[in-house]
Amino acid sequence: MIVSPQKISNLEQLLPKTNFIRTHKSFIAAKNKIKQIEGNRILIDAYKVPIGQTYKENIMMLL
């Protein structure tokens, strides 16, 4: 987890879209670290990352 004073939308533009996906208004996840999608959450190791309604369609395309 990285905490930054920058807007997450600015960070999203800096990251390669082939490797990262926006999952929520406050979260971006590395695609290769996603272990499982469970309801409205993504499991990455012991972490549960929420899936926002706005981003759900993009995440479902990963399946």
N, C-alpha and C positions, 0 to 999 in steps of 0.2 A: 504494500500500500504506500502510495506517495501522496503527501499533502502539499499543495502548492497554492500560492496566492494568485496565480494566473487563472483565468477562466478555463474551464474544462474544454470548451469549444476551441480555444486556441491550442491547447495541448492535443486535442483530437486531430487538428489540421497538421500538426508536426509529425504524428505517428503514421507509419505506413498502413494503409487500409487493408492490405493483404494479410497483415499480422495482428491487427487490433480491431475490436468492435465496441461501439458504444452500447451499453446495456441499460443505462439509466441516466437520469439527468446529472448524477454525481459519480458515475462509474464508467470506466473503460477497461475492457479485459483483453488479455492476450489470447487469441484464438487457440493456440497450441496448448494452453494450460487448462482449457475447459475440459473437465472430466465428465460432467453430466448436466443435463438440463432437467430440473425437477419443478414442475408447476411454474411459478413466477420467479424462480431462482436458478442461478448457475452455480454449480459446485466446482470450486477450484481448491484442491487439497482440502483443508479443514474450513475454508472460507465459503460463506454463502453470499453471493452477490445478487442483488435484486434485479429483476427485469422490469423496466418501465413499460407502460402500455404503448408509448410512442415508438419504442425500439423493439418490441416483441416480434414484429413481422420480419425484420432483418435477422434476428437471432434464429427464428424458425427456418430461415433459408440455409442455415449452417447444417441442418440435419440431412 
